[in-house]
Amino acid sequence: MQTDTKGQPDEVQLPRPTAWPLVFAFGCALLLAGLATSTWVSVLGALLSVAGAVGWFLDVLPHEAHEAVPVEGPAPAVTTARRSVARVELHPDVQRAWLPLETYPVSAGLKGGLAGSVAMAALAMLYGLISRHGIFYPINLLSAGFFPQAMTETTAQLEAFQPAAFAIAVGIHLTTSVVVGLLYGAMLPMLPNRPILLGGVLAPLVWSGLLHGILGIINPVLDARVQWGWFVLSQVGFGLVAGLVVSRQQRIPVVQGMSLAIRAGLETPGMMAEGGEKKK
C-alpha cells in the first residue's frame, strides 16, 4: 500500500472480483435441470460446474487474489433531507431487530388462499361455459395427470362429470391454494408498497411462466389443451383476491426474537419472573 505526502493511502488492496461462483451455480442448475429435460443439458451443466469450481479455487488458493484500488480522497459526508432519523422501535423482550416488525397470522393466509381458490374456480368454470366444453372440462383437465391416457384422450370424456376426477381436482386445488395463501401471508409484509400489485399480478405471471415450461412433464393432457390466456387470467384472479383478503387482516407483532419457551407459553424457571414477565 502506497501513501502520499500527507500519510493518506494512494491505493488499497481489495479482494479481486470473480464471476466463477456464478458460473458454478449456473452449472449446478443446468445439471439438475437436465434430469427432467435432456442428458446434454446435464453434460453442459457438469462442464460448467467443474470449470466454475476450478476457477473459483484458483482465485482463493493458495492465496486470495487481490487488486489495487486507488483512493479518491476522503469519503463524502452523508447528508439527508429528513429533519430527523427514523428509528426502529424494538420490543422490550427482543434483543435485536427482526424485520418485518409485524406479520400476518396463519389464519390470514388460510382465508386468502380459500378466497383466491373460489375466484380461480369461478374463472375456470366461466372459461368452460364460454368455450362450450362445460364446467367439468377444466376440472377434468386439472386431474388428468392422475389417470391413464385412455380415460382422458377424447374431448367428450373430459367434458363429462367423473366423480374420481372431481375429487382429485378439488384436493389439488384446495391444497395448492392454501399453500400459496400461506406464502402470501408470509411474503406480503416484506414487499415494499403496493403489495396487491406485486403479489396479485407480478407473482402469478412469474409462476405462470414457470408452469409453462414444466407443465408438459407434470400434466401432458392439460399442457396439450390449456388455453393460456384464461389460465393466466385465473392465476391473476387468485392473486388479486388472495392478496386483497390477506392485506385486510390485522397484523401481529413478530416474535422470532423471543425464546421458544416464551413463544410456547411455557413456565421456564430462571427465564420468567413471577407473573409471567421475562427476567432482565
C-alpha positions as CSV (number, residue, x, y, z in Angstrom):
1,M,0.0,0.0,0.0
2,Q,1.5,3.3,-1.1
3,T,0.9,6.6,0.8
4,D,1.0,10.3,-0.3
5,T,2.9,13.1,1.4
6,K,0.1,13.6,3.9
7,G,0.3,10.0,5.0
8,Q,-3.0,9.1,3.3
9,P,-3.0,5.8,1.3
10,D,-3.0,6.2,-2.5
11,E,-4.4,2.8,-3.0
12,V,-5.8,-0.1,-1.0
13,Q,-5.8,-3.9,-1.7
14,L,-9.2,-5.4,-2.1
15,P,-10.4,-8.9,-3.0
16,R,-10.4,-9.3,-6.8
17,P,-14.0,-9.6,-8.2
18,T,-14.7,-13.0,-9.7
19,A,-17.6,-14.4,-11.7
20,W,-16.7,-18.1,-11.1
21,P,-19.2,-18.6,-8.3
22,L,-22.0,-17.6,-10.7
23,V,-20.6,-20.0,-13.3
24,F,-20.5,-22.8,-10.8
25,A,-24.1,-22.0,-9.6
26,F,-25.4,-21.9,-13.2
27,G,-23.7,-25.2,-13.9
28,C,-25.3,-26.9,-10.9
29,A,-28.7,-25.6,-12.0
30,L,-28.3,-27.0,-15.5
31,L,-27.0,-30.2,-14.1
32,L,-30.3,-30.7,-12.1
33,A,-32.5,-29.3,-14.9
34,G,-31.1,-32.0,-17.3
35,L,-32.6,-34.7,-15.1
36,A,-36.0,-33.6,-16.3
37,T,-35.2,-32.4,-19.8
38,S,-32.1,-33.8,-21.7
39,T,-28.9,-35.6,-21.0
40,W,-26.9,-32.9,-22.9
41,V,-28.2,-30.2,-20.6
42,S,-26.7,-32.2,-17.7
43,V,-23.5,-32.7,-19.5
44,L,-23.2,-28.9,-20.2
45,G,-24.1,-28.3,-16.5
46,A,-21.4,-30.7,-15.4
47,L,-18.7,-29.0,-17.5
48,L,-19.7,-25.5,-16.3
49,S,-19.7,-26.7,-12.7
50,V,-16.2,-28.2,-13.0
51,A,-14.9,-25.1,-14.7
52,G,-16.6,-22.8,-12.2
53,A,-15.2,-24.8,-9.2
54,V,-11.6,-24.9,-10.6
55,G,-11.7,-21.1,-11.5
56,W,-13.1,-20.3,-8.0
57,F,-10.5,-22.3,-6.2
58,L,-7.7,-20.8,-8.2
59,D,-8.9,-17.3,-7.2
60,V,-8.6,-18.1,-3.5
61,L,-5.9,-20.8,-3.2
62,P,-3.1,-20.9,-2.2
63,H,-3.6,-17.2,-1.7
64,E,-6.6,-15.0,-2.2
65,A,-6.3,-12.8,-5.3
66,H,-6.3,-9.1,-4.7
67,E,-6.2,-6.0,-6.8
68,A,-5.1,-2.4,-6.0
69,V,-7.9,0.2,-6.0
70,P,-6.9,3.8,-6.0
71,V,-8.2,6.0,-3.2
72,E,-10.1,9.0,-4.5
73,G,-10.0,11.3,-1.5
74,P,-11.9,11.3,1.8
75,A,-15.4,9.8,1.9
76,P,-18.1,12.3,1.3
77,A,-20.3,13.4,4.2
78,V,-23.6,11.6,4.5
79,T,-26.5,14.0,4.1
80,T,-30.2,13.6,4.2
81,A,-33.3,15.8,3.5
82,R,-35.1,14.3,6.5
83,R,-35.4,16.5,9.6
84,S,-35.0,13.6,12.0
85,V,-33.7,10.0,11.8
86,A,-36.5,7.4,11.8
87,R,-35.6,4.7,14.4
88,V,-36.9,1.1,14.6
89,E,-38.8,0.6,17.9
90,L,-37.8,-2.7,19.4
91,H,-40.0,-4.8,21.7
92,P,-38.5,-4.9,25.2
93,D,-38.2,-8.7,25.1
94,V,-36.3,-8.6,21.7
95,Q,-32.5,-8.2,21.8
96,R,-32.1,-7.4,18.1
97,A,-34.3,-6.1,15.2
98,W,-36.2,-8.7,13.3
99,L,-37.8,-7.3,10.1
100,P,-40.6,-7.0,9.3
101,L,-41.8,-5.9,12.8
102,E,-45.3,-7.2,12.0
103,T,-46.7,-10.0,10.0
104,Y,-50.0,-11.7,9.3
105,P,-51.3,-14.6,11.3
106,V,-51.6,-18.0,9.8
107,S,-55.4,-17.5,9.6
108,A,-54.9,-14.6,7.2
109,G,-53.1,-16.9,4.8
110,L,-55.8,-19.6,5.1
111,K,-58.5,-17.0,4.4
112,G,-56.7,-15.5,1.5
113,G,-55.9,-18.9,0.0
114,L,-59.5,-20.1,0.3
115,A,-60.9,-16.9,-1.1
116,G,-58.5,-17.0,-4.0
117,S,-59.5,-20.6,-4.7
118,V,-63.1,-19.6,-5.1
119,A,-62.1,-16.8,-7.5
120,M,-59.9,-19.1,-9.6
121,A,-62.6,-21.8,-9.7
122,A,-65.2,-19.3,-10.9
123,L,-62.9,-18.1,-13.7
124,A,-62.1,-21.6,-14.7
125,M,-65.8,-22.6,-14.9
126,L,-66.6,-19.4,-16.8
127,Y,-64.0,-20.5,-19.4
128,G,-65.7,-23.9,-19.6
129,L,-69.1,-22.2,-20.3
130,I,-67.7,-19.7,-22.8
131,S,-65.7,-22.4,-24.7
132,R,-68.9,-24.6,-24.7
133,H,-67.0,-27.5,-23.1
134,G,-68.9,-27.3,-19.9
135,I,-67.9,-26.6,-16.3
136,F,-66.4,-30.0,-15.7
137,Y,-63.9,-29.6,-18.6
138,P,-61.3,-27.5,-16.7
139,I,-61.9,-29.7,-13.6
140,N,-61.1,-32.9,-15.5
141,L,-58.1,-31.2,-17.2
142,L,-56.6,-30.4,-13.7
143,S,-56.8,-34.0,-12.6
144,A,-56.0,-35.7,-16.0
145,G,-52.4,-36.4,-15.0
146,F,-53.6,-39.0,-12.4
147,F,-55.5,-41.1,-14.9
148,P,-54.5,-43.4,-17.9
149,Q,-54.5,-41.8,-21.3
150,A,-57.4,-43.9,-22.4
151,M,-59.6,-42.1,-19.9
152,T,-58.7,-38.6,-21.0
153,E,-57.9,-38.8,-24.7
154,T,-61.2,-37.5,-26.0
155,T,-62.9,-34.2,-25.5
156,A,-66.2,-36.0,-24.6
157,Q,-64.5,-37.8,-21.7
158,L,-63.1,-34.5,-20.4
159,E,-66.5,-32.8,-20.7
160,A,-68.3,-35.4,-18.7
161,F,-68.7,-35.5,-14.9
162,Q,-66.3,-38.0,-13.3
163,P,-66.5,-38.4,-9.6
164,A,-63.0,-39.6,-9.1
165,A,-61.5,-36.8,-11.3
166,F,-63.7,-34.2,-9.4
167,A,-62.5,-35.4,-6.0
168,I,-58.8,-35.3,-7.1
169,A,-59.2,-31.9,-8.7
170,V,-60.8,-30.4,-5.6
171,G,-58.0,-31.8,-3.4
172,I,-55.3,-30.4,-5.7
173,H,-57.0,-27.1,-6.0
174,L,-57.6,-26.6,-2.3
175,T,-54.1,-27.8,-1.3
176,T,-52.2,-25.6,-3.7
177,S,-54.5,-22.6,-2.9
178,V,-53.9,-22.9,0.9
179,V,-50.2,-23.3,0.5
180,V,-49.9,-20.2,-1.8
181,G,-52.2,-18.3,0.6
182,L,-49.9,-19.1,3.5
183,L,-46.9,-17.9,1.4
184,Y,-48.8,-14.6,0.7
185,G,-49.3,-14.1,4.4
186,A,-45.6,-14.5,5.0
187,M,-44.4,-12.5,2.0
188,L,-46.7,-9.5,1.7
189,P,-45.4,-7.7,4.8
190,M,-41.9,-7.8,3.3
191,L,-43.0,-6.3,-0.1
192,P,-42.4,-2.5,-0.3
193,N,-45.6,-0.6,-1.2
194,R,-48.4,-1.8,-3.4
195,P,-48.5,-5.4,-2.2
196,I,-51.6,-6.1,-4.2
197,L,-49.9,-5.2,-7.4
198,L,-46.8,-7.3,-6.7
199,G,-48.5,-10.2,-5.0
200,G,-51.6,-10.2,-7.2
201,V,-50.1,-9.5,-10.6
202,L,-46.4,-10.0,-10.7
203,A,-46.2,-13.2,-8.7
204,P,-49.0,-15.0,-10.8
205,L,-47.3,-14.0,-14.0
206,V,-44.0,-15.4,-12.7
207,W,-45.3,-18.8,-11.7
208,S,-47.5,-19.0,-14.8
209,G,-44.2,-18.6,-16.8
210,L,-42.6,-21.4,-14.7
211,L,-45.6,-23.7,-15.2
212,H,-45.5,-23.1,-18.9
213,G,-42.1,-24.7,-19.1
214,I,-42.7,-27.7,-16.9
215,L,-46.5,-28.4,-17.4
216,G,-45.8,-30.9,-20.2
217,I,-44.0,-33.1,-17.6
218,I,-46.5,-32.7,-14.8
219,N,-49.7,-32.9,-16.7
220,P,-49.3,-33.6,-20.5
221,V,-53.1,-33.6,-21.1
222,L,-53.5,-30.2,-19.6
223,D,-50.4,-28.9,-21.4
224,A,-51.9,-30.0,-24.8
225,R,-55.3,-28.5,-24.2
226,V,-54.8,-25.5,-21.9
227,Q,-55.8,-22.0,-23.1
228,W,-53.0,-19.9,-21.7
229,G,-54.9,-16.6,-21.8
230,W,-57.6,-18.0,-19.5
231,F,-55.0,-19.8,-17.4
232,V,-53.1,-16.6,-16.7
233,L,-56.3,-14.7,-16.0
234,S,-57.4,-17.3,-13.4
235,Q,-54.0,-17.1,-11.7
236,V,-54.1,-13.3,-11.6
237,G,-57.7,-13.5,-10.3
238,F,-56.5,-15.8,-7.5
239,G,-53.5,-13.5,-6.7
240,L,-55.7,-10.3,-6.6
241,V,-58.4,-11.8,-4.3
242,A,-55.9,-13.7,-2.1
243,G,-53.7,-10.6,-1.7
244,L,-56.6,-8.3,-1.0
245,V,-58.0,-10.6,1.7
246,V,-54.6,-11.1,3.3
247,S,-53.8,-7.4,3.3
248,R,-57.1,-6.6,5.1
249,Q,-56.3,-8.8,8.0
250,Q,-54.9,-7.5,11.3
251,R,-51.2,-7.8,11.6
252,I,-49.5,-9.2,14.7
253,P,-46.0,-8.4,16.1
254,V,-43.2,-10.6,15.0
255,V,-41.9,-12.8,17.9
256,Q,-39.0,-14.7,16.3
257,G,-36.6,-12.9,18.7
258,M,-38.2,-14.3,21.8
259,S,-37.2,-17.7,23.1
260,L,-39.1,-20.8,22.1
261,A,-40.3,-21.2,25.7
262,I,-41.8,-17.7,25.8
263,R,-43.5,-18.2,22.4
264,A,-44.9,-21.5,23.5
265,G,-46.2,-20.0,26.8
266,L,-44.2,-22.5,29.0
267,E,-43.1,-21.9,32.6
268,T,-39.3,-21.6,32.5
269,P,-37.7,-21.1,35.8
270,G,-34.8,-18.8,35.5
271,M,-36.2,-17.0,32.5
272,M,-39.6,-16.0,33.7
273,A,-40.2,-13.9,36.8
274,E,-43.4,-14.1,38.8
275,G,-46.4,-13.0,36.8
276,G,-45.0,-14.3,33.5
277,E,-42.7,-11.4,32.9
278,K,-39.3,-12.1,31.4
279,K,-36.3,-11.6,33.6
280,K,-34.0,-8.8,32.8
